Amino acid sequence: MSGHNRDPSGLPTPPSTASGSTRRSRRTEASSESESNIGTFDISNVDLRVVTPPRPLPLTSFAGSQECMGIKTEFGDEFQQQAIQFAMQCDIPAETLSVSITAREFRDDRWDSQPTVLIVVDEWTEASRQTWEQVVRRLKIYIDERVSSSFGARFIDISVEMIARDLLRLKYCAPLDTADPAYERIKSEWPKIKARIYDLLERYDSTRGRMTAIALFELGFNEYSRNPKTVYVSVDYTSRQKTWPIVLKQMQEEVDKFQLGLHVHLEHNLMGHYAFNLLPPNLSRQEIDERKKDYDYMLNTPYKTGVMLGDDISAGHYITRSDDGQRCNPMVGTLGCWLQVNVRGKGWVKMALTNYHVIRPCLDGYTLLSRQVELAPAPDIPEETTGKVAIRPVTSKPIPNSDLWNADRFGLSVDGLHRDTLRVEHPSRMKHNFTVNELKYEIANNERHNYPCDNVKVGLNDVLAFFDSGREYLGHVVSASGYLNRTDSNGRLDWALVQPISDDRIGGNKLPEKADWVSNGYNAQTWPSPHTFGAELKPQLRSIYLDLQPVDRVFKNGASTKATVGQWTDIKMDCIIEEEKYMGRNADNLKSTEFMFFRIHDDGLFANRGDSGSVVWGKDGHVLGLVFTGNTPQQVDGRPYALVTPIEDIFKSIIQQSGGEILEVRILGAEY
């Protein structure tokens, strides 16, 4: 049993300490601190939750981790029993709580994991603040003493978390009910409500410049009935939760003035791009199976030359982390569709459409940090919390005045037609490496049991030869939006064009077959018109702005979730993307207003990581827009909504970005 954690490369990090100063990849504020025989530890005490070392939500639980199994082997149920004893001494009835040893993992990052004695309590009152902290402090001191005297466990930093059961219950998220008599008035008043919420956030030090989302949808615990109409507000992880009560009170009072029955909810969360970032090696079989199922990591063999709508793509090289020299996979996104672009003096040129953030790793100046960096306070790093660790995201700001630095601000113009160094590939090397490892595993397993494996070996040799001969090279980036361009309605523009190296690589815009919808769990009531099965994507016929109705179904095909169904809401949200903040613009300029597309009911997903760049179309196969990001409120299963830019805004921006070099843009193969 080892107390060493692992970074995404699989390399061990130093042993953790009781304070969490070398272990935490995220940091929240401490309410108090205490001493154990190992050292000082911080305690966070906020509504419904007390935890040491401090860690913000969202976290999920995984009882089968190696460290948790080792703790159970070493100590049995000693820590659980001690937790119950301490709770009873603080007049918390044993029948109101449950205790387990589990790994508490950051929801979107399994690497960020901590073995934890998790105490779940049925009820929270104001008196709980004092009693829960007392239980957590006493249990942490007890555990540290026992662990430090154990040879096998002395390097393990065990967290103690006491949490109200409501923070672990599954929530459900859906667009507002258009049949609600108040719906039209809510829609009319929403821009004003949204502006007032933002103004209040900017009034307080703890939330100023930290807003990540302001949205309106139903959110609650009811699976089959309507949930509360919720003004959903999220802030980044530098915002101190203990300061929220006054902010939340002010926001609720402001919303109540409209007498619309809206409930305000505030939490930590970030808008998450739908591109997949690093692939950690040394995955467990459970994690491997999850990646196969949820993100379609396992590629079909043999690889095909033609790249189709919905296929995975990535930058055509590895990324080297700047702080430790570790080589990493670039992020994975989706080829949205193939276009024809009329370039002045060149005629119609075939190009692929995807998101700008998917191709950013192609550009010089792209930098990457390991997920855990200890930094001294600096002017450009918020340092409001106690403790030594300040957090940077995995992707750090680009090298100043590099190609990426300038592209983020100004985009790439069409003169990039000659930038053949900006290589894009399919298959992406992350999925290729995953597939190779799985084929090798299958061969070894078959040979161990004397099963035939000649076909698997042929498949392995084929995919290795595909990359060895350079056939993965799809093309190069020729033009892109950058991060700061906006639509006329203040929507975010996040697009890039890739010119293929040859027509052989153009697989076309074929839409999913009926079997694709069936295999993803959809039926005739939800899938698109049958005449779209296997047909080509059609040009725009209807506009999200003018023609779409909230009850209309929409469809996409992404590299992770494949063929999925969603629905639109005509109530827009405001958001700020975390990785754009480095450019120094104020929150007003970074904030954009976006269209939300929800999954239908709670059936599957509409989009997930790896689906960045997917096009969205209507029931008859006519293109509508481009997926670029999405979000998951805490306690909601999967990603309930994605953000989509209307396709007419994408085409208009492509023409404007070219400075007169591009005259027209249209869908490849469609009849106009």
C-alpha positions as CSV (number, residue, x, y, z in Angstrom):
1,M,0.0,0.0,0.0
2,S,1.5,3.4,-1.0
3,G,0.7,6.9,-0.1
4,H,2.1,8.2,-3.5
5,N,-0.4,9.7,-5.8
6,R,0.1,9.7,-9.6
7,D,-0.1,12.4,-12.1
8,P,-1.6,12.0,-15.6
9,S,1.7,10.5,-16.9
10,G,1.6,7.8,-14.3
11,L,4.6,9.2,-12.4
12,P,4.5,9.1,-8.6
13,T,4.3,12.4,-6.7
14,P,5.9,12.9,-3.3
15,P,4.2,11.5,-0.2
16,S,1.3,13.7,1.0
17,T,1.2,15.5,4.3
18,A,-1.5,16.1,6.8
19,S,-1.9,19.7,5.6
20,G,-2.5,18.6,2.1
21,S,0.2,21.1,0.8
22,T,1.7,18.6,-1.7
23,R,-1.4,16.7,-2.5
24,R,-4.2,19.0,-3.3
25,S,-4.8,19.9,-6.9
26,R,-7.6,22.3,-5.9
27,R,-7.9,24.5,-2.9
28,T,-10.7,26.1,-1.0
29,E,-10.7,28.4,2.0
30,A,-10.0,27.1,5.5
31,S,-12.3,28.1,8.3
32,S,-9.9,27.0,11.1
33,E,-6.8,24.9,11.6
34,S,-5.7,22.3,14.2
35,E,-2.7,20.2,15.1
36,S,-2.2,16.4,15.0
37,N,1.0,14.5,15.6
38,I,1.7,14.7,11.9
39,G,1.3,18.5,11.7
40,T,-1.1,21.3,11.0
41,F,-4.3,20.6,9.1
42,D,-6.9,23.0,7.9
43,I,-10.7,22.6,8.3
44,S,-13.3,24.1,5.9
45,N,-16.7,24.7,7.6
46,V,-19.5,25.8,5.3
47,D,-23.2,25.2,4.9
48,L,-24.0,21.5,4.9
49,R,-20.4,20.4,5.0
50,V,-17.2,20.2,7.1
51,V,-14.0,18.8,5.6
52,T,-10.3,18.5,6.2
53,P,-8.1,19.0,4.2
54,P,-10.3,21.7,2.5
55,R,-11.6,20.6,-0.9
56,P,-14.4,22.1,-2.9
57,L,-17.3,20.2,-4.4
58,P,-18.1,18.6,-6.8
59,L,-16.6,15.3,-5.6
60,T,-17.7,11.7,-6.3
61,S,-17.1,8.6,-4.3
62,F,-15.2,5.5,-5.4
63,A,-14.7,2.8,-2.7
64,G,-12.6,0.5,-4.7
65,S,-9.4,2.5,-4.9
66,Q,-6.1,0.9,-4.0
67,E,-5.5,3.2,-1.0
68,C,-9.0,2.6,0.4
69,M,-8.6,-1.1,0.1
70,G,-5.3,-0.8,1.9
71,I,-6.8,1.3,4.7
72,K,-9.6,-1.3,5.2
73,T,-7.0,-4.1,5.3
74,E,-4.8,-2.3,7.8
75,F,-7.5,-0.9,10.1
76,G,-10.8,-2.7,9.4
77,D,-13.8,-0.7,10.4
78,E,-11.9,1.1,13.2
79,F,-12.2,4.6,11.7
80,Q,-15.9,4.2,10.9
81,Q,-16.7,3.0,14.5
82,Q,-14.6,5.9,15.9
83,A,-16.5,8.4,13.8
84,I,-19.8,7.1,15.1
85,Q,-18.5,7.3,18.7
86,F,-17.4,10.9,18.3
87,A,-20.7,11.9,16.7
88,M,-22.7,10.3,19.5
89,Q,-20.6,12.2,22.1
90,C,-21.7,15.4,20.3
91,D,-25.4,14.3,20.5
92,I,-25.7,13.3,16.9
93,P,-27.8,10.1,16.9
94,A,-26.1,7.1,15.2
95,E,-29.2,6.2,13.3
96,T,-29.0,9.6,11.4
97,L,-25.6,9.0,9.9
98,S,-23.7,6.5,7.7
99,V,-19.9,6.2,7.6
100,S,-17.7,4.7,4.9
101,I,-14.1,4.8,3.6
102,T,-14.0,5.9,0.0
103,A,-11.9,7.8,-2.4
104,R,-13.4,11.3,-3.0
105,E,-12.6,12.3,-6.5
106,F,-13.1,15.5,-8.4
107,R,-16.0,14.8,-10.7
108,D,-14.2,15.5,-14.0
109,D,-10.7,14.4,-13.0
110,R,-10.1,11.0,-11.5
111,W,-6.5,12.0,-10.8
112,D,-7.7,14.4,-8.1
113,S,-8.5,11.7,-5.5
114,Q,-8.2,11.5,-1.7
115,P,-9.0,8.5,0.5
116,T,-11.7,9.8,2.9
117,V,-13.7,8.8,6.0
118,L,-17.0,10.1,4.7
119,I,-19.7,10.8,7.3
120,V,-23.1,11.4,5.8
121,V,-25.7,12.9,8.1
122,D,-29.5,13.2,7.5
123,E,-30.0,16.7,8.8
124,W,-28.1,20.0,9.0
125,T,-29.0,22.8,11.4
126,E,-27.1,25.9,12.4
127,A,-26.0,24.0,15.5
128,S,-24.3,21.6,13.2
129,R,-21.5,24.0,12.4
130,Q,-20.0,23.7,15.8
131,T,-20.7,20.0,16.5
132,W,-19.7,18.7,13.0
133,E,-16.4,20.6,13.2
134,Q,-15.7,19.1,16.6
135,V,-16.3,15.6,15.2
136,V,-14.1,16.2,12.2
137,R,-11.3,17.6,14.2
138,R,-11.2,14.9,16.8
139,L,-11.5,12.1,14.1
140,K,-8.7,13.7,12.0
141,I,-6.4,13.8,15.1
142,Y,-7.2,10.2,15.9
143,I,-6.6,9.0,12.3
144,D,-3.3,10.8,12.0
145,E,-2.0,9.3,15.2
146,R,-3.0,5.8,14.1
147,V,-1.7,6.2,10.5
148,S,1.6,7.6,11.6
149,S,2.3,4.6,13.8
150,S,1.5,2.2,11.0
151,F,4.4,1.2,8.7
152,G,2.2,0.3,5.8
153,A,0.0,3.4,5.9
154,R,2.2,6.2,7.2
155,F,2.4,8.0,3.9
156,I,-1.4,8.1,3.4
157,D,-3.2,11.4,4.0
158,I,-6.7,10.4,5.0
159,S,-9.4,13.1,4.7
160,V,-12.4,13.5,7.0
161,E,-15.6,14.8,5.5
162,M,-18.9,15.3,7.2
163,I,-21.7,16.2,4.7
164,A,-25.4,16.6,4.6
165,R,-27.2,13.8,2.7
166,D,-28.9,16.4,0.4
167,L,-25.4,17.2,-1.1
168,L,-25.1,13.6,-2.3
169,R,-28.6,13.2,-3.7
170,L,-28.9,13.0,-7.5
171,K,-30.4,16.1,-9.0
172,Y,-32.2,16.5,-12.3
173,C,-31.9,19.4,-14.8
174,A,-34.2,20.4,-17.6
175,P,-35.4,23.4,-19.5
176,L,-38.4,25.4,-18.1
177,D,-41.8,24.1,-19.0
178,T,-43.2,26.1,-21.8
179,A,-46.7,25.3,-20.7
180,D,-46.2,27.1,-17.4
181,P,-48.6,30.2,-17.4
182,A,-45.7,32.3,-16.3
183,Y,-43.3,31.2,-19.0
184,E,-43.7,34.1,-21.4
185,R,-43.3,36.6,-18.6
186,I,-40.2,34.8,-17.2
187,K,-38.7,34.8,-20.7
188,S,-39.4,38.5,-21.0
189,E,-38.0,39.4,-17.6
190,W,-35.0,37.1,-17.8
191,P,-32.5,39.5,-19.4
192,K,-33.2,42.0,-16.7
193,I,-32.9,39.4,-13.9
194,K,-29.7,38.1,-15.3
195,A,-28.2,41.6,-15.4
196,R,-29.1,42.3,-11.8
197,I,-27.6,39.0,-10.7
198,Y,-24.4,39.8,-12.4
199,D,-24.3,43.3,-10.9
200,L,-24.7,41.8,-7.4
201,L,-21.9,39.4,-8.0
202,E,-19.6,42.2,-9.1
203,R,-20.5,44.2,-5.9
204,Y,-18.8,41.7,-3.5
205,D,-15.1,41.0,-3.3
206,S,-15.5,37.3,-3.0
207,T,-17.5,37.0,-6.3
208,R,-16.3,39.9,-8.3
209,G,-14.7,38.7,-11.6
210,R,-15.4,35.1,-10.7
211,M,-18.8,34.4,-12.4
212,T,-18.7,31.4,-14.7
213,A,-22.4,30.9,-15.5
214,I,-25.8,32.5,-15.0
215,A,-28.6,30.4,-16.3
216,L,-32.2,29.5,-15.8
217,F,-33.6,26.0,-15.8
218,E,-35.4,23.5,-13.6
219,L,-33.1,21.9,-11.0
220,G,-34.1,19.6,-8.2
221,F,-34.5,16.1,-6.8
222,N,-37.6,15.0,-8.7
223,E,-37.0,12.6,-11.5
224,Y,-40.5,12.5,-13.0
225,S,-42.1,15.8,-12.1
226,R,-41.3,19.4,-12.5
227,N,-38.4,20.8,-10.4
228,P,-38.0,24.3,-9.0
229,K,-37.4,27.0,-11.5
230,T,-33.8,27.8,-10.6
231,V,-31.6,30.8,-11.3
232,Y,-28.3,28.9,-11.5
233,V,-25.2,30.8,-10.6
234,S,-21.7,29.4,-10.6
235,V,-18.4,30.9,-9.7
236,D,-14.8,29.7,-10.0
237,Y,-12.8,28.0,-7.3
238,T,-11.1,31.1,-6.0
239,S,-14.4,32.4,-4.6
240,R,-14.7,31.9,-0.9
241,Q,-17.8,29.9,0.0
242,K,-18.0,31.1,3.6
243,T,-18.8,34.6,2.2
244,W,-21.7,33.4,0.0
245,P,-24.7,33.7,2.4
246,I,-24.9,37.5,2.2
247,V,-24.5,37.4,-1.6
248,L,-27.1,34.6,-2.0
249,K,-29.5,36.5,0.3
250,Q,-29.2,39.6,-1.8
251,M,-29.6,37.7,-5.1
252,Q,-32.7,36.0,-3.8
253,E,-34.3,39.2,-2.6
254,E,-33.6,40.8,-6.0
255,V,-35.2,37.9,-7.8
256,D,-38.2,37.8,-5.5
257,K,-39.1,41.4,-6.6
258,F,-40.2,39.9,-9.9
259,Q,-42.7,37.6,-8.2
260,L,-42.1,34.7,-10.7
261,G,-41.4,31.9,-8.2
262,L,-37.7,31.6,-9.0
263,H,-35.1,30.1,-6.7
264,V,-31.5,31.2,-6.7
265,H,-28.7,28.5,-6.4
266,L,-25.0,29.4,-6.1
267,E,-22.2,26.9,-6.4
268,H,-18.6,26.3,-7.6
269,N,-18.4,25.2,-11.2
270,L,-16.6,25.9,-14.4
271,M,-17.7,25.9,-18.0
272,G,-16.0,22.8,-19.4
273,H,-14.9,22.6,-23.0
274,Y,-16.0,19.4,-24.7
275,A,-12.5,18.6,-25.9
276,F,-10.8,15.7,-24.1
277,N,-7.6,16.7,-22.5
278,L,-4.9,14.3,-21.2
279,L,-5.2,10.6,-21.1
280,P,-3.7,9.2,-17.9
281,P,-2.0,5.9,-18.5
282,N,-2.0,3.1,-15.9
283,L,-5.8,3.1,-15.9
284,S,-7.7,0.5,-13.9
285,R,-9.9,-2.0,-15.9
286,Q,-13.0,-0.1,-14.6
287,E,-11.6,3.2,-16.0
288,I,-10.7,1.6,-19.3
289,D,-14.2,0.1,-19.6
290,E,-15.7,3.5,-18.8
291,R,-13.7,5.3,-21.5
292,K,-14.8,2.7,-24.0
293,K,-18.4,3.1,-23.0
294,D,-18.7,6.9,-22.3
295,Y,-16.2,8.4,-24.7
296,D,-15.7,5.8,-27.5
297,Y,-12.0,5.5,-26.9
298,M,-11.7,2.2,-28.6
299,L,-11.4,2.7,-32.4
300,N,-12.6,0.3,-35.0
301,T,-9.9,-1.4,-37.0
302,P,-8.6,-1.2,-39.6
303,Y,-8.4,2.6,-39.7
304,K,-10.1,4.3,-42.6
305,T,-8.5,6.9,-44.8
306,G,-11.6,9.1,-45.2
307,V,-12.6,11.2,-42.1
308,M,-16.3,11.7,-41.6
309,L,-18.6,14.1,-39.8
310,G,-18.4,13.2,-36.1
311,D,-14.9,11.5,-36.2
312,D,-12.2,12.3,-33.6
313,I,-9.4,14.7,-34.4
314,S,-6.5,16.3,-32.5
315,A,-3.3,18.2,-33.0
316,G,-0.7,16.1,-34.8
317,H,2.0,16.0,-32.1
318,Y,2.6,15.4,-28.4
319,I,2.6,18.2,-25.8
320,T,5.6,18.6,-23.4
321,R,4.7,19.9,-20.0
322,S,6.8,22.9,-19.2
323,D,7.3,22.2,-15.5
324,D,8.4,18.6,-15.6
325,G,9.1,17.7,-19.2
326,Q,6.5,15.0,-19.3
327,R,5.2,14.2,-22.8
328,C,1.3,14.2,-23.0
329,N,-1.4,13.6,-25.5
330,P,-3.1,16.7,-27.1
331,M,-6.8,17.2,-26.4
332,V,-9.4,15.4,-28.6
333,G,-12.3,17.0,-30.3
334,T,-14.7,16.3,-33.2
335,L,-14.7,17.0,-36.9
336,G,-18.0,18.9,-37.2
337,C,-18.5,18.6,-40.9
338,W,-16.9,19.2,-44.3
339,L,-17.3,22.6,-46.0
340,Q,-16.7,24.2,-49.3
341,V,-15.0,27.6,-49.0
342,N,-14.8,29.9,-51.9
343,V,-11.3,31.5,-51.6
344,R,-10.4,34.5,-53.8
345,G,-8.2,33.4,-56.7
346,K,-8.4,29.7,-55.7
347,G,-12.0,28.8,-56.2
348,W,-13.9,26.3,-54.0
349,V,-11.6,24.7,-51.5
350,K,-12.7,21.8,-49.3
351,M,-12.2,22.2,-45.5
352,A,-13.2,20.7,-42.2
353,L,-15.0,22.7,-39.5
354,T,-14.2,22.2,-35.8
355,N,-13.7,24.4,-32.7
356,Y,-10.8,26.7,-32.2
357,H,-10.0,25.4,-28.7
358,V,-9.6,21.9,-30.2
359,I,-6.7,23.0,-32.5
360,R,-5.0,25.4,-30.0
361,P,-2.3,22.8,-29.2
362,C,-1.2,23.0,-32.8
363,L,0.1,26.5,-32.3
364,D,3.5,27.6,-31.0
365,G,3.2,28.9,-27.5
366,Y,0.8,26.3,-26.2
367,T,2.0,25.4,-22.7
368,L,0.9,22.8,-20.2
369,L,1.5,22.4,-16.5
370,S,1.1,19.3,-14.3
371,R,-2.1,19.4,-12.3
372,Q,-0.3,20.1,-9.0
373,V,2.0,23.2,-8.7
374,E,3.0,24.9,-5.5
375,L,3.3,28.6,-6.2
376,A,4.3,31.6,-4.1
377,P,1.7,34.4,-4.1
378,A,1.9,36.6,-7.3
379,P,0.0,39.5,-8.6
380,D,-1.7,37.5,-11.4
381,I,-2.7,34.6,-9.1
382,P,-5.6,35.2,-6.7
383,E,-4.5,34.3,-3.2
384,E,-7.4,34.8,-0.9
385,T,-7.3,31.5,1.0
386,T,-5.1,30.3,3.8
387,G,-2.5,27.7,2.9
388,K,0.4,27.5,0.5
389,V,-1.1,26.2,-2.6
390,A,-2.4,28.4,-5.5
391,I,-4.0,26.5,-8.3
392,R,-3.3,26.9,-12.0
393,P,-5.4,25.0,-14.6
394,V,-3.7,22.2,-16.6
395,T,-3.5,24.5,-19.6
396,S,-1.5,27.6,-18.6
397,K,-1.4,30.9,-20.4
398,P,0.5,30.9,-23.7
399,I,4.0,32.2,-24.1
400,P,3.8,36.0,-24.6
401,N,3.8,37.2,-28.2
402,S,3.8,33.6,-29.5
403,D,1.5,32.4,-32.3
404,L,-1.0,31.2,-29.8
405,W,-0.9,34.4,-27.7
406,N,-1.8,36.4,-30.8
407,A,-4.3,33.8,-32.2
408,D,-6.3,33.9,-28.9
409,R,-6.7,37.6,-29.3
410,F,-7.0,38.1,-33.1
411,G,-7.7,34.7,-34.5
412,L,-6.0,33.2,-37.6
413,S,-6.6,34.7,-41.0
414,V,-6.8,32.7,-44.2
415,D,-3.1,33.2,-45.0
416,G,-2.8,30.2,-42.8
417,L,-3.4,28.2,-46.0
418,H,0.3,27.8,-46.1
419,R,0.9,26.9,-42.5
420,D,1.5,23.2,-43.0
421,T,3.2,23.0,-39.6
422,L,-0.2,23.3,-37.9
423,R,-0.9,19.6,-38.3
424,V,-4.2,18.0,-37.4
425,E,-4.7,14.2,-37.4
426,H,-7.2,11.4,-37.4
427,P,-7.2,9.1,-35.6
428,S,-6.2,11.2,-32.7
429,R,-3.1,9.8,-31.0
430,M,-4.8,9.6,-27.7
431,K,-7.4,7.2,-29.0
432,H,-4.9,5.5,-31.2
433,N,-2.6,4.8,-28.1
434,F,-5.6,3.6,-26.1
435,T,-6.6,1.2,-29.0
436,V,-3.1,-0.1,-29.3
437,N,-2.8,-0.9,-25.6
438,E,-6.2,-2.6,-25.6
439,L,-5.3,-4.8,-28.6
440,K,-2.1,-5.8,-26.9
441,Y,-4.0,-6.6,-23.8
442,E,-6.4,-8.7,-25.7
443,I,-3.6,-10.6,-27.5
444,A,-1.8,-11.3,-24.2
445,N,-5.1,-12.4,-22.6
446,N,-5.9,-14.7,-25.5
447,E,-2.5,-16.3,-25.6
448,R,-2.6,-16.9,-21.8
449,H,-5.8,-18.9,-22.3
450,N,-4.8,-20.5,-25.6
451,Y,-7.5,-18.6,-27.5
452,P,-7.1,-17.7,-31.2
453,C,-5.8,-14.1,-31.7
454,D,-4.5,-14.0,-35.3
455,N,-7.2,-11.5,-36.3
456,V,-6.4,-9.3,-33.4
457,K,-2.7,-9.3,-34.3
458,V,-3.6,-8.4,-37.9
459,G,-5.7,-5.5,-36.5
460,L,-2.8,-4.3,-34.3
461,N,-0.3,-4.4,-37.1
462,D,-2.7,-2.5,-39.4
463,V,-3.2,0.4,-36.9
464,L,0.5,0.6,-36.1
465,A,1.4,0.7,-39.8
466,F,-1.2,3.5,-40.3
467,F,0.6,5.8,-37.9
468,D,4.1,4.6,-38.8
469,S,3.5,5.5,-42.4
470,G,2.1,9.0,-41.5
471,R,-1.3,8.3,-42.8
472,E,-2.9,9.8,-39.7
473,Y,-2.0,13.3,-41.0
474,L,-5.4,14.8,-41.9
475,G,-4.4,18.4,-42.8
476,H,-3.4,21.7,-41.4
477,V,-5.2,24.7,-39.7
478,V,-5.8,27.5,-42.1
479,S,-8.1,29.9,-40.2
480,A,-9.7,30.3,-36.8
481,S,-11.8,32.6,-34.7
482,G,-9.6,33.0,-31.6
483,Y,-11.2,33.6,-28.3
484,L,-12.4,37.2,-28.2
485,N,-14.6,37.3,-31.4
486,R,-18.3,37.6,-30.7
487,T,-21.5,37.4,-32.7
488,D,-23.8,40.4,-33.1
489,S,-25.8,39.1,-30.1
490,N,-22.7,38.7,-27.9
491,G,-22.4,34.9,-28.5
492,R,-19.0,33.3,-28.4
493,L,-17.3,32.3,-31.7
494,D,-15.1,29.2,-31.4
495,W,-14.4,27.7,-34.8
496,A,-11.4,26.6,-36.9
497,L,-10.9,25.5,-40.5
498,V,-8.7,22.6,-41.4
499,Q,-7.6,22.0,-45.0
500,P,-7.0,18.3,-45.8
501,I,-3.8,17.1,-47.4
502,S,-5.8,15.3,-50.1
503,D,-9.3,14.5,-51.2
504,D,-8.7,10.9,-50.0
505,R,-9.0,12.2,-46.4
506,I,-12.5,13.7,-47.0
507,G,-15.0,11.1,-45.8
508,G,-18.1,13.3,-46.3
509,N,-21.0,14.5,-44.2
510,K,-23.0,11.3,-43.8
511,L,-25.5,11.4,-41.0
512,P,-26.0,8.5,-38.6
513,E,-27.9,5.4,-39.7
514,K,-31.0,4.1,-38.0
515,A,-28.8,1.5,-36.2
516,D,-26.7,4.3,-34.7
517,W,-29.7,5.8,-33.0
518,V,-31.0,2.5,-31.8
519,S,-27.6,1.5,-30.4
520,N,-27.6,4.7,-28.4
521,G,-31.0,3.9,-26.8
522,Y,-33.3,6.1,-28.9
523,N,-36.6,5.1,-30.5
524,A,-38.9,6.3,-33.2
525,Q,-40.4,8.9,-30.9
526,T,-37.0,10.7,-30.6
527,W,-34.8,10.0,-33.6
528,P,-34.8,12.3,-36.7
529,S,-36.8,11.8,-39.8
530,P,-36.0,8.4,-41.4
531,H,-35.0,10.0,-44.7
532,T,-31.9,11.4,-42.9
533,F,-30.6,7.9,-42.0
534,G,-27.3,7.6,-43.9
535,A,-28.1,10.8,-45.9
536,E,-25.8,13.8,-46.3
537,L,-26.0,16.9,-44.0
538,K,-28.1,19.5,-45.6
539,P,-27.6,23.3,-45.8
540,Q,-29.3,25.6,-43.3
541,L,-33.0,25.9,-43.7
542,R,-34.1,27.1,-40.3
543,S,-32.4,29.5,-37.8
544,I,-32.0,29.0,-34.1
545,Y,-32.7,32.7,-33.7
546,L,-36.0,32.8,-35.6
547,D,-37.4,29.4,-36.4
548,L,-36.6,26.9,-33.6
549,Q,-39.2,26.1,-31.0
550,P,-38.4,24.9,-27.4
551,V,-40.2,21.6,-28.2
552,D,-38.2,20.9,-31.3
553,R,-35.7,18.0,-31.3
554,V,-32.1,18.6,-32.4
555,F,-29.4,16.1,-33.2
556,K,-25.6,15.8,-33.3
557,N,-22.9,13.2,-33.9
558,G,-19.8,13.5,-31.7
559,A,-16.5,11.6,-31.3
560,S,-17.4,10.6,-27.7
561,T,-21.2,10.2,-27.5
562,K,-21.9,9.6,-31.2
563,A,-25.5,10.1,-32.2
564,T,-27.5,12.0,-29.6
565,V,-30.8,13.9,-29.3
566,G,-31.4,17.2,-27.5
567,Q,-33.9,20.1,-27.3
568,W,-33.5,23.8,-27.3
569,T,-34.6,26.5,-24.9
570,D,-35.2,30.1,-25.9
571,I,-33.9,31.3,-22.5
572,K,-30.2,32.2,-23.0
573,M,-27.4,32.0,-20.4
574,D,-24.4,34.1,-19.6
575,C,-21.0,32.5,-19.1
576,I,-17.2,33.1,-18.8
577,I,-14.7,30.6,-20.0
578,E,-11.9,30.1,-17.4
579,E,-8.9,29.7,-19.8
580,E,-9.7,33.1,-21.4
581,K,-9.2,35.1,-18.2
582,Y,-5.4,35.3,-18.6
583,M,-5.9,37.9,-21.4
584,G,-6.6,40.5,-18.8
585,R,-9.9,41.7,-20.1
586,N,-12.5,42.6,-17.5
587,A,-15.5,40.3,-16.8
588,D,-17.9,42.4,-18.8
589,N,-15.8,41.9,-21.9
590,L,-15.2,38.2,-21.3
591,K,-18.9,37.4,-20.6
592,S,-20.9,36.0,-23.5
593,T,-24.6,35.2,-24.0
594,E,-25.3,31.7,-25.3
595,F,-28.0,29.3,-26.5
596,M,-28.5,26.2,-24.4
597,F,-29.4,22.8,-25.8
598,F,-30.5,20.2,-23.2
599,R,-30.6,16.4,-23.4
600,I,-34.1,15.1,-23.7
601,H,-35.5,14.2,-20.3
602,D,-32.7,12.5,-18.4
603,D,-32.1,10.0,-21.2
604,G,-28.3,9.8,-21.9
605,L,-26.3,12.9,-22.9
606,F,-26.5,15.5,-25.6
607,A,-22.8,16.1,-25.6
608,N,-19.8,15.2,-23.5
609,R,-16.0,15.6,-23.5
610,G,-14.6,14.9,-26.9
611,D,-17.7,16.2,-28.7
612,S,-16.3,19.8,-29.1
613,G,-16.8,20.9,-32.7
614,S,-19.9,18.7,-33.4
615,V,-22.5,20.2,-35.7
616,V,-26.1,20.3,-34.7
617,W,-28.9,19.7,-37.2
618,G,-32.7,19.6,-37.2
619,K,-35.1,16.6,-37.8
620,D,-34.8,16.9,-41.6
621,G,-31.0,17.0,-41.6
622,H,-30.5,20.7,-42.1
623,V,-27.5,22.2,-40.2
624,L,-28.3,24.5,-37.3
625,G,-25.1,25.2,-35.3
626,L,-21.8,24.2,-33.7
627,V,-21.3,22.7,-30.2
628,F,-18.4,24.4,-28.3
629,T,-18.9,23.8,-24.6
630,G,-21.3,22.8,-21.8
631,N,-21.7,22.4,-18.1
632,T,-22.9,20.1,-15.4
633,P,-24.5,21.5,-12.2
634,Q,-23.2,19.7,-9.1
635,Q,-25.1,16.4,-8.2
636,V,-26.5,16.1,-11.8
637,D,-25.6,12.9,-13.6
638,G,-23.8,13.6,-16.9
639,R,-23.7,16.9,-18.8
640,P,-27.4,18.0,-19.1
641,Y,-26.8,20.9,-21.6
642,A,-24.4,22.1,-24.2
643,L,-23.8,25.6,-25.7
644,V,-24.2,26.0,-29.5
645,T,-23.3,28.8,-31.8
646,P,-25.8,29.3,-34.7
647,I,-24.2,28.2,-38.0
648,E,-25.0,31.5,-39.8
649,D,-22.8,33.2,-37.2
650,I,-20.0,30.8,-37.8
651,F,-20.2,31.3,-41.6
652,K,-20.4,35.0,-41.3
653,S,-17.4,35.1,-39.0
654,I,-15.3,32.9,-41.3
655,I,-15.9,35.4,-44.1
656,Q,-15.1,38.4,-41.9
657,Q,-12.0,36.8,-40.4
658,S,-10.5,36.3,-43.9
659,G,-10.3,40.0,-44.6
660,G,-12.0,39.6,-48.0
661,E,-10.2,36.4,-49.0
662,I,-13.2,34.1,-48.4
663,L,-16.2,35.0,-50.5
664,E,-18.7,32.3,-49.5
665,V,-19.0,29.2,-47.3
666,R,-21.4,26.2,-47.8
667,I,-21.9,22.6,-46.7
668,L,-19.9,20.1,-48.8
669,G,-22.1,17.9,-50.9
670,A,-25.3,19.7,-50.2
671,E,-27.7,20.9,-52.8
672,Y,-28.2,24.7,-52.8
